[in-house]
């Protein structure tokens, strides 16, 4: 049964709707809004969405700052720095599914959000507050701190991503919930991604600047943690009484879900492409458009449009469906990224406009991927009657985390192959033409290829009405 929060601001019920959330012959009980089925109240929508302050900040700032921090402040070679960013994330591939199984065994996922979120805030600040100024000890400290931080994030993110499938059983309602979430996610990315580099510059660059940036992001994480914990208090959850009896049985169920596999692989590859672009923002600003402070403007141009176009993407999703909408958004991102190949020949304002187009595509890609995930979970729950959302989201977040870590690794490899010169003291070294070309390709062609080509994997995704909630058809 669909649920609402107990607040007095409940929205009116939806009329009967079809599988795309359009007015039509809704069928209650099949994972789509049905006749007279209530929607989530604004307190739960806002409360859940504010948790994206945590996921947005942690998903953005390490990819944006950590690689330049290692290469240009701690003096770590680009290839080694890329490994230090990537290897701790490999641990997440193992720990995220474990976090999902553990959270599936608890009747309430919310305590995980509180404990793990506050631990994450403390550890994030510590990651940029190391006692070593440069060299091997400093690099080792960052790697270990990043490992601990990623572990705390796993125990926040997995329960958080699992909650939508249990907050509502409405196909279109999950898109509405994700629209709220991605709007806050865009705001979190904008605030953390635009201000963190600016704080580094304004507070002295180098070690001191990064410590202040770490404290700023830790504050955002703590605020998001307390907000989602309090905002979802009292929300009724649709939770089946039991999960599959063994870890092996749960993985077998997930592996049998062809549509989930296709969606997951697509999202992992696209996350790597997006993270590759994020890792190159500061390098692109420094060495291609020649404006070090332009990193903040680039980030604002990337994320800012998302706050404006979310209602548009929501309408597009209702019109043509989530799957087609995700393909359109992904191809828009890829086309914009390829257009950046001409960045050296056009004024910076033209570059910022192109990045804004990329941001519009990014907003749609995120909202529909995140709305399609609970569709797969809800379908599996309806088919099996068992609670294993945490296992699905554990694998999902493990894949996403790996993709986000792979992006900086890819960009670091491009830097290494193109002869990028590392430096220390927080000031980037002057680079030759080969290094600048590597930065340009890593910021444009590689993200375009990863995000655009990954949509071909979605040919195996079943978005038919029977496959998004009916227990009679397995994708």
C-alpha positions as a Markdown table, in Angstrom:
| # | Residue | x | y | z |
|---|---|---|---|---|
| 1 | Unk | 0.0 | 0.0 | 0.0 |
| 2 | Unk | 1.3 | 3.5 | -0.8 |
| 3 | Unk | 2.1 | 5.7 | 2.1 |
| 4 | Unk | 2.3 | 9.3 | 3.1 |
| 5 | Unk | 3.8 | 11.1 | 6.0 |
| 6 | Unk | 1.7 | 12.2 | 8.9 |
| 7 | Unk | 2.0 | 15.9 | 8.3 |
| 8 | Unk | -0.9 | 18.1 | 7.3 |
| 9 | Unk | 0.6 | 19.1 | 3.9 |
| 10 | Unk | -0.3 | 16.0 | 2.0 |
| 11 | Unk | -0.9 | 16.5 | -1.7 |
| 12 | Unk | -4.1 | 15.4 | -3.3 |
| 13 | Unk | -4.4 | 11.9 | -4.7 |
| 14 | Unk | -3.6 | 11.1 | -8.3 |
| 15 | Unk | -6.3 | 10.0 | -10.6 |
| 16 | Unk | -5.8 | 6.7 | -12.4 |
| 17 | Unk | -2.6 | 6.8 | -14.6 |
| 18 | Unk | -0.8 | 4.6 | -17.1 |
| 19 | Unk | 2.7 | 3.3 | -16.9 |
| 20 | Unk | 4.3 | 6.6 | -17.8 |
| 21 | Unk | 2.3 | 8.5 | -15.2 |
| 22 | Unk | -0.1 | 9.9 | -17.7 |
| 23 | Unk | -3.9 | 10.0 | -17.1 |
| 24 | Unk | -5.3 | 6.6 | -18.1 |
| 25 | Unk | -6.2 | 3.2 | -16.8 |
| 26 | Unk | -4.0 | 3.0 | -13.7 |
| 27 | Unk | -3.8 | -0.4 | -12.2 |
| 28 | Unk | -3.4 | -0.4 | -8.4 |
| 29 | Unk | -0.9 | -2.8 | -6.9 |
| 30 | Unk | 1.4 | -3.0 | -9.9 |
| 31 | Unk | 4.0 | -0.4 | -8.8 |
| 32 | Unk | 2.3 | 2.5 | -10.6 |
| 33 | Unk | -0.1 | 5.2 | -9.2 |
| 34 | Unk | -3.6 | 3.7 | -9.1 |
| 35 | Unk | -7.0 | 5.1 | -8.6 |
| 36 | Unk | -7.2 | 7.1 | -5.4 |
| 37 | Unk | -3.7 | 6.3 | -4.4 |
| 38 | Unk | -2.1 | 9.1 | -2.3 |
| 39 | Unk | 1.1 | 10.8 | -3.1 |
| 40 | Unk | 4.0 | 11.7 | -0.7 |
| 41 | Unk | 3.6 | 14.8 | 1.4 |
| 42 | Unk | 6.0 | 17.7 | 0.9 |
| 43 | Unk | 7.7 | 17.1 | 4.2 |
| 44 | Unk | 8.8 | 13.7 | 3.2 |
| 45 | Unk | 9.8 | 14.8 | -0.3 |
| 46 | Unk | 11.9 | 17.6 | 1.0 |
| 47 | Unk | 13.2 | 15.6 | 3.9 |
| 48 | Unk | 14.4 | 12.8 | 1.7 |
| 49 | Unk | 15.8 | 15.1 | -0.9 |
| 50 | Unk | 18.0 | 17.0 | 1.5 |
| 51 | Unk | 20.0 | 13.9 | 2.0 |
| 52 | Unk | 21.5 | 14.7 | -1.4 |
| 53 | Unk | 23.5 | 17.4 | 0.3 |
| 54 | Unk | 25.6 | 14.4 | 1.6 |
| 55 | Unk | 25.7 | 12.4 | -1.6 |
| 56 | Unk | 26.2 | 15.5 | -3.8 |
| 57 | Unk | 29.1 | 16.9 | -1.7 |
| 58 | Unk | 30.9 | 13.6 | -1.3 |
| 59 | Unk | 30.3 | 12.6 | -4.9 |
| 60 | Unk | 31.7 | 15.9 | -6.2 |
| 61 | Unk | 34.4 | 17.4 | -4.1 |
| 62 | Unk | 36.9 | 14.4 | -3.9 |
| 63 | Unk | 36.7 | 14.1 | -7.7 |
| 64 | Unk | 37.2 | 17.8 | -8.1 |
| 65 | Unk | 39.9 | 18.6 | -5.5 |
| 66 | Unk | 41.6 | 15.3 | -4.5 |
| 67 | Unk | 43.6 | 14.8 | -7.7 |
| 68 | Unk | 44.9 | 18.4 | -8.0 |
| 69 | Unk | 45.5 | 18.3 | -4.2 |
| 70 | Unk | 47.8 | 15.3 | -4.6 |
| 71 | Unk | 49.6 | 16.5 | -7.8 |
| 72 | Unk | 49.9 | 20.3 | -7.2 |
| 73 | Unk | 50.0 | 20.5 | -3.4 |
| 74 | Unk | 51.6 | 17.3 | -2.1 |
| 75 | Unk | 53.8 | 16.8 | -5.1 |
| 76 | Unk | 52.6 | 13.3 | -5.9 |
| 77 | Unk | 53.3 | 12.1 | -9.5 |
| 78 | Unk | 50.1 | 12.0 | -11.6 |
| 79 | Unk | 50.1 | 8.3 | -12.2 |
| 80 | Unk | 50.5 | 7.5 | -8.5 |
| 81 | Unk | 47.9 | 10.1 | -7.5 |
| 82 | Unk | 45.4 | 8.5 | -9.8 |
| 83 | Unk | 46.0 | 5.1 | -8.1 |
| 84 | Unk | 45.6 | 6.7 | -4.7 |
| 85 | Unk | 42.2 | 8.0 | -5.7 |
| 86 | Unk | 41.1 | 4.8 | -7.4 |
| 87 | Unk | 42.3 | 2.0 | -5.1 |
| 88 | Unk | 40.4 | 3.0 | -1.9 |
| 89 | Unk | 37.2 | 2.9 | -4.0 |
| 90 | Unk | 37.9 | -0.7 | -5.0 |
| 91 | Unk | 37.1 | -1.4 | -1.4 |
| 92 | Unk | 33.6 | 0.0 | -1.9 |
| 93 | Unk | 32.9 | -2.6 | -4.5 |
| 94 | Unk | 33.0 | -5.1 | -1.6 |
| 95 | Unk | 31.6 | -3.0 | 1.3 |
| 96 | Unk | 28.6 | -1.5 | -0.4 |
| 97 | Unk | 26.7 | -4.8 | -1.0 |
| 98 | Unk | 27.5 | -5.8 | 2.6 |
| 99 | Unk | 26.1 | -2.5 | 3.8 |
| 100 | Unk | 23.0 | -3.2 | 1.7 |
| 101 | Unk | 22.5 | -6.7 | 3.2 |
| 102 | Unk | 23.0 | -5.4 | 6.8 |
| 103 | Unk | 20.5 | -2.6 | 6.3 |
| 104 | Unk | 18.0 | -5.0 | 4.8 |
| 105 | Unk | 18.0 | -6.9 | 8.1 |
| 106 | Unk | 17.0 | -3.8 | 10.1 |
| 107 | Unk | 13.3 | -2.7 | 10.2 |
| 108 | Unk | 14.4 | 1.0 | 10.0 |
| 109 | Unk | 17.2 | 2.2 | 7.7 |
| 110 | Unk | 17.2 | 5.8 | 9.1 |
| 111 | Unk | 19.7 | 5.1 | 12.0 |
| 112 | Unk | 22.3 | 4.1 | 9.4 |
| 113 | Unk | 21.9 | 7.6 | 7.8 |
| 114 | Unk | 22.5 | 9.4 | 11.1 |
| 115 | Unk | 25.5 | 7.4 | 12.4 |
| 116 | Unk | 27.2 | 7.0 | 9.1 |
| 117 | Unk | 26.5 | 10.6 | 7.9 |
| 118 | Unk | 28.0 | 12.2 | 11.0 |
| 119 | Unk | 31.0 | 9.9 | 10.9 |
| 120 | Unk | 31.4 | 10.8 | 7.2 |
| 121 | Unk | 31.5 | 14.5 | 8.1 |
| 122 | Unk | 34.3 | 14.1 | 10.6 |
| 123 | Unk | 36.3 | 11.8 | 8.3 |
| 124 | Unk | 36.0 | 14.1 | 5.3 |
| 125 | Unk | 37.4 | 17.0 | 7.3 |
| 126 | Unk | 40.3 | 14.8 | 8.4 |
| 127 | Unk | 41.1 | 13.7 | 4.9 |
| 128 | Unk | 42.3 | 17.2 | 4.0 |
| 129 | Unk | 43.9 | 17.9 | 7.5 |
| 130 | Unk | 46.9 | 15.5 | 7.3 |
| 131 | Unk | 50.0 | 16.1 | 9.4 |
| 132 | Unk | 52.4 | 15.7 | 6.5 |
| 133 | Unk | 53.2 | 18.5 | 4.0 |
| 134 | Unk | 54.4 | 16.4 | 1.0 |
| 135 | Unk | 55.8 | 13.1 | -0.2 |
| 136 | Unk | 55.1 | 9.5 | 0.6 |
| 137 | Unk | 53.7 | 9.9 | 4.1 |
| 138 | Unk | 51.3 | 12.6 | 3.0 |
| 139 | Unk | 50.1 | 10.4 | 0.1 |
| 140 | Unk | 49.7 | 7.4 | 2.4 |
| 141 | Unk | 47.7 | 9.4 | 4.9 |
| 142 | Unk | 45.3 | 10.7 | 2.2 |
| 143 | Unk | 44.8 | 7.2 | 0.8 |
| 144 | Unk | 44.0 | 5.7 | 4.3 |
| 145 | Unk | 41.7 | 8.7 | 5.2 |
| 146 | Unk | 39.9 | 8.3 | 1.9 |
| 147 | Unk | 39.4 | 4.6 | 2.5 |
| 148 | Unk | 37.8 | 5.3 | 5.9 |
| 149 | Unk | 35.7 | 8.1 | 4.4 |
| 150 | Unk | 34.4 | 5.9 | 1.6 |
| 151 | Unk | 33.4 | 3.2 | 4.1 |
| 152 | Unk | 31.3 | 5.6 | 6.1 |
| 153 | Unk | 29.7 | 6.9 | 2.9 |
| 154 | Unk | 28.8 | 3.4 | 1.9 |
| 155 | Unk | 26.7 | 2.9 | 5.1 |
| 156 | Unk | 25.0 | 6.2 | 4.4 |
| 157 | Unk | 24.4 | 6.0 | 0.7 |
| 158 | Unk | 23.2 | 2.4 | 0.4 |
| 159 | Unk | 20.2 | 2.8 | 2.9 |
| 160 | Unk | 19.5 | 6.2 | 1.4 |
| 161 | Unk | 19.2 | 5.0 | -2.1 |
| 162 | Unk | 17.1 | 2.0 | -1.0 |
| 163 | Unk | 14.5 | 4.1 | 0.7 |
| 164 | Unk | 12.5 | 5.4 | -2.4 |
| 165 | Unk | 11.3 | 1.9 | -3.3 |
| 166 | Unk | 9.9 | 1.6 | 0.2 |
| 167 | Unk | 8.5 | 5.1 | 0.5 |
| 168 | Unk | 6.1 | 4.7 | -2.4 |
| 169 | Unk | 4.9 | 2.1 | -4.8 |
| 170 | Unk | 4.0 | 4.6 | -7.6 |
| 171 | Unk | 5.8 | 4.4 | -10.9 |
| 172 | Unk | 5.3 | 8.1 | -11.6 |
| 173 | Unk | 5.5 | 9.0 | -7.9 |
| 174 | Unk | 9.1 | 7.7 | -7.9 |
| 175 | Unk | 9.9 | 10.1 | -10.7 |
| 176 | Unk | 8.4 | 12.9 | -8.6 |
| 177 | Unk | 10.5 | 11.9 | -5.6 |
| 178 | Unk | 13.7 | 11.7 | -7.7 |
| 179 | Unk | 12.9 | 15.1 | -9.3 |
| 180 | Unk | 13.0 | 16.6 | -5.8 |
| 181 | Unk | 16.1 | 14.7 | -4.9 |
| 182 | Unk | 18.0 | 15.6 | -8.1 |
| 183 | Unk | 17.1 | 19.3 | -7.7 |
| 184 | Unk | 18.7 | 19.2 | -4.3 |
| 185 | Unk | 21.5 | 17.1 | -5.6 |
| 186 | Unk | 22.2 | 19.8 | -8.3 |
| 187 | Unk | 22.1 | 22.5 | -5.6 |
| 188 | Unk | 24.6 | 20.4 | -3.5 |
| 189 | Unk | 26.9 | 19.9 | -6.4 |
| 190 | Unk | 26.7 | 23.6 | -7.3 |
| 191 | Unk | 27.4 | 24.8 | -3.7 |
| 192 | Unk | 30.1 | 22.3 | -2.9 |
| 193 | Unk | 31.7 | 22.1 | -6.3 |
| 194 | Unk | 31.7 | 25.8 | -6.9 |
| 195 | Unk | 32.6 | 27.0 | -3.4 |
| 196 | Unk | 35.2 | 24.4 | -2.3 |
| 197 | Unk | 37.8 | 25.4 | -5.0 |
| 198 | Unk | 37.0 | 29.1 | -4.2 |
| 199 | Unk | 37.6 | 28.5 | -0.5 |
| 200 | Unk | 40.9 | 26.8 | -1.3 |
| 201 | Unk | 42.0 | 29.9 | -3.2 |
| 202 | Unk | 40.7 | 32.5 | -0.8 |
| 203 | Unk | 42.2 | 30.8 | 2.3 |
| 204 | Unk | 45.7 | 30.6 | 1.1 |
| 205 | Unk | 45.9 | 27.7 | -1.4 |
| 206 | Unk | 48.0 | 24.7 | -0.5 |
| 207 | Unk | 47.5 | 22.8 | 2.8 |
| 208 | Unk | 45.7 | 25.6 | 4.6 |
| 209 | Unk | 43.2 | 26.2 | 1.8 |
| 210 | Unk | 42.3 | 22.6 | 1.5 |
| 211 | Unk | 41.8 | 22.2 | 5.2 |
| 212 | Unk | 39.3 | 25.0 | 5.2 |
| 213 | Unk | 37.5 | 23.5 | 2.2 |
| 214 | Unk | 37.4 | 20.2 | 4.0 |
| 215 | Unk | 35.7 | 21.8 | 7.0 |
| 216 | Unk | 33.2 | 23.5 | 4.7 |
| 217 | Unk | 32.2 | 20.3 | 3.0 |
| 218 | Unk | 32.0 | 18.5 | 6.3 |
| 219 | Unk | 29.5 | 21.0 | 7.5 |
| 220 | Unk | 27.3 | 20.5 | 4.4 |
| 221 | Unk | 27.4 | 16.7 | 5.0 |
| 222 | Unk | 26.4 | 17.1 | 8.6 |
| 223 | Unk | 23.5 | 19.4 | 7.7 |
| 224 | Unk | 22.3 | 16.9 | 5.1 |
| 225 | Unk | 22.5 | 14.1 | 7.5 |
| 226 | Unk | 20.4 | 15.8 | 10.2 |
| 227 | Unk | 18.0 | 17.0 | 7.6 |
| 228 | Unk | 17.2 | 13.6 | 6.0 |
| 229 | Unk | 17.0 | 11.9 | 9.4 |
| 230 | Unk | 14.5 | 14.4 | 10.8 |
| 231 | Unk | 12.6 | 15.0 | 7.6 |
| 232 | Unk | 11.7 | 11.3 | 7.0 |
| 233 | Unk | 10.8 | 10.7 | 10.6 |
| 234 | Unk | 7.3 | 9.2 | 10.9 |
| 235 | Unk | 7.1 | 8.3 | 7.1 |
| 236 | Unk | 5.5 | 4.9 | 6.7 |
| 237 | Unk | 7.7 | 2.4 | 4.8 |
| 238 | Unk | 6.5 | -0.4 | 2.6 |
| 239 | Unk | 8.8 | -3.2 | 3.8 |
| 240 | Unk | 8.3 | -6.9 | 3.0 |
| 241 | Unk | 8.7 | -9.0 | 6.1 |
| 242 | Unk | 11.8 | -11.0 | 5.0 |
| 243 | Unk | 14.7 | -11.1 | 2.6 |
| 244 | Unk | 16.3 | -13.9 | 0.8 |
| 245 | Unk | 17.8 | -16.3 | 3.3 |
| 246 | Unk | 21.4 | -16.1 | 2.1 |
| 247 | Unk | 23.8 | -13.7 | 0.5 |
| 248 | Unk | 24.2 | -16.1 | -2.4 |
| 249 | Unk | 20.5 | -16.3 | -3.0 |
| 250 | Unk | 20.2 | -12.5 | -3.0 |
| 251 | Unk | 23.0 | -12.1 | -5.5 |
| 252 | Unk | 21.3 | -14.7 | -7.7 |
| 253 | Unk | 18.1 | -12.8 | -7.7 |
| 254 | Unk | 19.9 | -9.6 | -8.7 |
| 255 | Unk | 21.9 | -11.4 | -11.4 |
| 256 | Unk | 18.7 | -12.7 | -12.9 |
| 257 | Unk | 17.3 | -9.2 | -13.4 |
| 258 | Unk | 18.4 | -8.4 | -16.9 |
| 259 | Unk | 17.0 | -4.9 | -16.9 |
| 260 | Unk | 18.8 | -4.0 | -13.6 |
| 261 | Unk | 22.1 | -5.3 | -15.0 |
| 262 | Unk | 21.8 | -3.2 | -18.1 |
| 263 | Unk | 20.8 | -0.1 | -16.1 |
| 264 | Unk | 23.6 | -0.6 | -13.6 |
| 265 | Unk | 26.4 | -1.1 | -16.2 |
| 266 | Unk | 25.2 | 1.9 | -18.2 |
| 267 | Unk | 25.1 | 4.1 | -15.0 |
| 268 | Unk | 28.6 | 2.9 | -13.9 |
| 269 | Unk | 30.1 | 3.8 | -17.3 |
| 270 | Unk | 28.3 | 7.1 | -17.4 |
| 271 | Unk | 29.5 | 7.9 | -13.8 |
| 272 | Unk | 33.0 | 7.3 | -14.9 |
| 273 | Unk | 32.6 | 9.7 | -17.8 |
| 274 | Unk | 31.1 | 12.4 | -15.6 |
| 275 | Unk | 33.8 | 11.9 | -13.0 |
| 276 | Unk | 36.5 | 12.2 | -15.7 |
| 277 | Unk | 35.1 | 15.6 | -16.6 |
| 278 | Unk | 34.9 | 16.7 | -13.0 |
| 279 | Unk | 38.5 | 15.7 | -12.4 |
| 280 | Unk | 39.6 | 17.9 | -15.2 |
| 281 | Unk | 37.7 | 21.1 | -14.3 |
| 282 | Unk | 40.6 | 22.8 | -12.6 |
| 283 | Unk | 43.2 | 21.6 | -15.2 |
| 284 | Unk | 40.9 | 22.8 | -18.0 |
| 285 | Unk | 40.5 | 26.2 | -16.4 |
| 286 | Unk | 44.2 | 26.6 | -15.7 |
| 287 | Unk | 45.6 | 25.4 | -19.0 |
| 288 | Unk | 43.0 | 25.5 | -21.8 |
| 289 | Unk | 40.9 | 28.6 | -21.2 |
| 290 | Unk | 43.7 | 30.2 | -19.1 |
| 291 | Unk | 41.5 | 31.3 | -16.1 |
| 292 | Unk | 42.3 | 29.5 | -12.9 |
| 293 | Unk | 39.3 | 31.1 | -11.1 |
| 294 | Unk | 37.2 | 29.9 | -14.0 |
| 295 | Unk | 36.8 | 26.5 | -12.3 |
| 296 | Unk | 34.1 | 28.0 | -10.1 |
| 297 | Unk | 32.3 | 29.5 | -13.2 |
| 298 | Unk | 32.6 | 26.2 | -15.1 |
| 299 | Unk | 31.1 | 24.4 | -12.2 |
| 300 | Unk | 28.3 | 26.9 | -11.8 |
| 301 | Unk | 27.6 | 26.7 | -15.6 |
| 302 | Unk | 27.5 | 22.9 | -15.4 |
| 303 | Unk | 25.1 | 22.5 | -12.4 |
| 304 | Unk | 23.2 | 25.8 | -12.4 |
| 305 | Unk | 20.9 | 24.9 | -15.3 |
| 306 | Unk | 19.8 | 21.7 | -13.6 |
| 307 | Unk | 18.0 | 23.8 | -11.0 |
| 308 | Unk | 15.9 | 25.3 | -13.8 |
| 309 | Unk | 15.3 | 22.4 | -16.1 |
| 310 | Unk | 14.1 | 19.7 | -13.6 |
| 311 | Unk | 10.4 | 20.6 | -14.2 |
| 312 | Unk | 11.0 | 20.3 | -18.0 |
| 313 | Unk | 12.7 | 16.9 | -17.6 |
| 314 | Unk | 9.8 | 15.7 | -15.5 |
| 315 | Unk | 7.3 | 16.7 | -18.2 |
| 316 | Unk | 9.4 | 15.0 | -20.8 |
| 317 | Unk | 9.5 | 11.8 | -18.7 |
| 318 | Unk | 5.7 | 11.8 | -18.4 |
| 319 | Unk | 5.4 | 12.3 | -22.2 |
| 320 | Unk | 7.9 | 9.8 | -23.6 |
| 321 | Unk | 8.9 | 7.6 | -20.6 |
| 322 | Unk | 11.9 | 7.3 | -18.4 |
| 323 | Unk | 14.0 | 5.1 | -20.7 |
| 324 | Unk | 13.7 | 7.4 | -23.8 |
| 325 | Unk | 14.2 | 10.5 | -21.7 |
| 326 | Unk | 17.5 | 9.1 | -20.3 |
| 327 | Unk | 18.8 | 8.3 | -23.8 |
| 328 | Unk | 17.9 | 11.9 | -24.9 |
| 329 | Unk | 19.6 | 13.4 | -21.9 |
| 330 | Unk | 22.7 | 11.3 | -22.3 |
| 331 | Unk | 23.1 | 12.1 | -25.9 |
| 332 | Unk | 22.7 | 15.8 | -25.2 |
| 333 | Unk | 25.5 | 15.6 | -22.6 |
| 334 | Unk | 27.8 | 13.8 | -25.1 |
| 335 | Unk | 27.1 | 16.3 | -27.9 |
| 336 | Unk | 28.0 | 19.2 | -25.6 |
| 337 | Unk | 31.2 | 17.5 | -24.4 |
| 338 | Unk | 32.3 | 17.0 | -28.0 |
| 339 | Unk | 31.7 | 20.7 | -28.7 |
| 340 | Unk | 34.3 | 21.6 | -26.1 |
| 341 | Unk | 37.0 | 20.5 | -28.6 |
| 342 | Unk | 36.8 | 24.0 | -29.9 |
| 343 | Unk | 37.3 | 25.6 | -26.5 |
| 344 | Unk | 40.7 | 27.0 | -27.3 |
| 345 | Unk | 39.3 | 28.9 | -30.3 |
| 346 | Unk | 36.3 | 30.6 | -28.7 |
| 347 | Unk | 35.8 | 33.1 | -25.9 |
| 348 | Unk | 35.4 | 31.8 | -22.4 |
| 349 | Unk | 31.8 | 32.9 | -22.3 |
| 350 | Unk | 31.1 | 30.5 | -25.2 |
| 351 | Unk | 32.7 | 27.7 | -23.3 |
| 352 | Unk | 30.5 | 28.4 | -20.3 |
| 353 | Unk | 27.4 | 28.3 | -22.5 |
| 354 | Unk | 28.5 | 24.9 | -23.9 |
| 355 | Unk | 29.1 | 23.6 | -20.4 |
| 356 | Unk | 25.6 | 24.8 | -19.5 |
| 357 | Unk | 24.1 | 22.6 | -22.3 |
| 358 | Unk | 26.1 | 19.7 | -20.9 |
| 359 | Unk | 24.6 | 20.4 | -17.5 |
| 360 | Unk | 21.1 | 20.2 | -18.9 |
| 361 | Unk | 21.9 | 16.7 | -20.2 |
| 362 | Unk | 23.5 | 15.7 | -16.9 |
| 363 | Unk | 20.4 | 16.7 | -15.0 |
| 364 | Unk | 18.1 | 14.5 | -17.1 |
| 365 | Unk | 20.5 | 11.6 | -17.1 |
| 366 | Unk | 20.7 | 11.6 | -13.3 |
| 367 | Unk | 17.0 | 12.0 | -12.6 |
| 368 | Unk | 15.9 | 9.2 | -14.9 |
| 369 | Unk | 18.6 | 6.7 | -13.9 |
| 370 | Unk | 17.7 | 7.3 | -10.3 |
| 371 | Unk | 14.0 | 6.9 | -11.0 |
| 372 | Unk | 14.5 | 3.7 | -13.0 |
| 373 | Unk | 16.4 | 2.0 | -10.1 |
| 374 | Unk | 13.4 | 1.9 | -7.7 |
| 375 | Unk | 11.3 | 0.6 | -10.5 |
| 376 | Unk | 13.5 | -2.4 | -10.8 |
| 377 | Unk | 13.5 | -2.9 | -7.0 |
| 378 | Unk | 9.7 | -2.5 | -6.7 |
| 379 | Unk | 9.2 | -5.0 | -9.6 |
| 380 | Unk | 11.5 | -7.5 | -7.8 |
| 381 | Unk | 9.7 | -7.0 | -4.5 |
| 382 | Unk | 6.3 | -7.5 | -6.2 |
| 383 | Unk | 7.6 | -10.7 | -7.9 |
| 384 | Unk | 9.3 | -12.3 | -4.9 |
| 385 | Unk | 7.6 | -10.7 | -1.9 |
| 386 | Unk | 11.0 | -10.3 | -0.2 |
| 387 | Unk | 12.9 | -7.3 | 1.1 |
| 388 | Unk | 16.2 | -6.9 | -0.7 |
| 389 | Unk | 16.3 | -3.3 | -1.8 |
| 390 | Unk | 19.5 | -2.9 | 0.1 |
| 391 | Unk | 21.2 | -5.6 | -2.0 |
| 392 | Unk | 20.2 | -3.9 | -5.2 |
| 393 | Unk | 21.2 | -0.5 | -4.0 |
| 394 | Unk | 24.4 | -1.9 | -2.5 |
| 395 | Unk | 25.5 | -3.2 | -5.9 |
| 396 | Unk | 24.2 | 0.1 | -7.5 |
| 397 | Unk | 26.2 | 2.3 | -5.2 |
| 398 | Unk | 29.3 | 0.1 | -5.4 |
| 399 | Unk | 29.1 | 0.5 | -9.1 |
| 400 | Unk | 28.5 | 4.2 | -9.0 |
| 401 | Unk | 31.3 | 4.7 | -6.4 |
| 402 | Unk | 33.7 | 2.7 | -8.6 |
| 403 | Unk | 32.7 | 4.8 | -11.7 |
| 404 | Unk | 33.2 | 8.1 | -9.8 |
| 405 | Unk | 36.6 | 6.9 | -8.7 |
| 406 | Unk | 37.5 | 5.5 | -12.1 |
| 407 | Unk | 37.0 | 8.9 | -13.7 |
| 408 | Unk | 39.9 | 10.7 | -11.9 |
| 409 | Unk | 42.0 | 7.6 | -12.6 |
| 410 | Unk | 41.3 | 7.9 | -16.3 |
| 411 | Unk | 42.1 | 11.6 | -16.3 |
| 412 | Unk | 45.3 | 11.0 | -14.3 |
| 413 | Unk | 46.3 | 8.4 | -16.9 |
| 414 | Unk | 45.7 | 10.9 | -19.6 |
| 415 | Unk | 47.8 | 13.4 | -17.8 |
| 416 | Unk | 50.6 | 10.9 | -17.3 |
| 417 | Unk | 50.6 | 9.9 | -21.0 |
| 418 | Unk | 50.6 | 13.5 | -22.2 |
| 419 | Unk | 53.6 | 14.5 | -20.0 |
| 420 | Unk | 51.8 | 16.6 | -17.3 |
| 421 | Unk | 54.4 | 18.1 | -14.9 |
| 422 | Unk | 53.4 | 17.9 | -11.2 |
| 423 | Unk | 54.3 | 20.6 | -8.7 |
| 424 | Unk | 54.1 | 21.5 | -5.0 |
| 425 | Unk | 53.0 | 24.5 | -3.0 |
| 426 | Unk | 49.5 | 24.7 | -4.6 |
| 427 | Unk | 50.6 | 26.4 | -7.9 |
| 428 | Unk | 50.3 | 24.5 | -11.1 |
| 429 | Unk | 53.4 | 24.2 | -13.3 |
| 430 | Unk | 53.5 | 25.6 | -16.9 |
| 431 | Unk | 52.6 | 22.8 | -19.3 |
| 432 | Unk | 53.6 | 22.1 | -22.9 |
| 433 | Unk | 51.3 | 21.7 | -25.9 |
| 434 | Unk | 51.1 | 17.9 | -25.5 |
| 435 | Unk | 49.9 | 18.2 | -21.9 |
| 436 | Unk | 47.4 | 20.8 | -22.8 |
| 437 | Unk | 46.0 | 18.6 | -25.5 |
| 438 | Unk | 45.7 | 15.7 | -23.1 |
| 439 | Unk | 43.7 | 17.9 | -20.7 |
| 440 | Unk | 41.4 | 19.0 | -23.5 |
| 441 | Unk | 40.8 | 15.4 | -24.7 |
| 442 | Unk | 40.3 | 14.2 | -21.1 |
| 443 | Unk | 37.7 | 16.9 | -20.5 |
| 444 | Unk | 35.8 | 16.5 | -23.7 |
| 445 | Unk | 36.2 | 13.4 | -25.9 |
| 446 | Unk | 36.5 | 10.8 | -23.2 |
| 447 | Unk | 33.5 | 11.9 | -21.2 |
| 448 | Unk | 31.4 | 12.2 | -24.4 |
| 449 | Unk | 32.4 | 8.7 | -25.5 |
| 450 | Unk | 31.6 | 7.1 | -22.1 |
| 451 | Unk | 28.3 | 8.8 | -21.5 |
| 452 | Unk | 27.0 | 8.6 | -25.1 |
| 453 | Unk | 28.1 | 5.1 | -25.9 |
| 454 | Unk | 26.8 | 3.6 | -22.6 |
| 455 | Unk | 23.2 | 4.2 | -23.7 |
| 456 | Unk | 23.5 | 1.3 | -26.2 |
| 457 | Unk | 23.5 | -1.0 | -23.1 |
| 458 | Unk | 19.9 | 0.1 | -22.4 |
| 459 | Unk | 18.7 | -1.9 | -25.4 |
| 460 | Unk | 18.3 | -4.8 | -22.9 |
| 461 | Unk | 16.2 | -2.6 | -20.5 |
| 462 | Unk | 12.5 | -3.4 | -20.5 |
| 463 | Unk | 10.4 | -0.3 | -19.8 |
| 464 | Unk | 7.1 | -1.9 | -20.8 |
| 465 | Unk | 4.1 | -1.5 | -18.4 |
| 466 | Unk | 4.3 | -5.1 | -17.3 |
| 467 | Unk | 8.0 | -4.8 | -16.4 |
| 468 | Unk | 7.8 | -1.9 | -14.0 |
| 469 | Unk | 5.7 | -3.3 | -11.3 |
| 470 | Unk | 3.8 | -6.4 | -12.4 |
| 471 | Unk | 5.1 | -9.6 | -10.8 |
| 472 | Unk | 4.1 | -11.6 | -13.8 |
| 473 | Unk | 6.9 | -10.5 | -16.0 |
| 474 | Unk | 10.6 | -10.5 | -15.3 |
| 475 | Unk | 12.9 | -8.2 | -17.2 |
